[in-house]
Amino acid sequence: MKHDKPYDKSVFQALTMIMQFGINMLVPIGLMTVLGIWLDQKFQTGWITIVLFFVGAIAGGQNVWKMAKRIFAQHDEGKPSGEAKREK
């Protein structure tokens, strides 16, 4: 059975963007937590993991914020050209 209508790429682009947000948030948290666990075992402490977890969360949040700003800036740059096409 052949589809007459081409599939919508925007759905796949949105899913990709959501996955990128998740990866950009989880990787710094995971790396900093693993580093904190290792440092806690090395120095026989129990608080370094907690501190580095929050450092990773802040870094991940910054990554997501910068990525979102960049995506929306690109989206806004494309707006005037689309409006100009409609006016013609």
Secondary structure, DSSP 8 states (H G I E B T S, - for coil): ---SS---HHHHHHHHHHHHHHHHHHHHHHHHHHHHHHHHHHHT-SSHHHHHHHHHHHHHHHHHHHHHHHHHHHHHHHHHHHHHHHH-
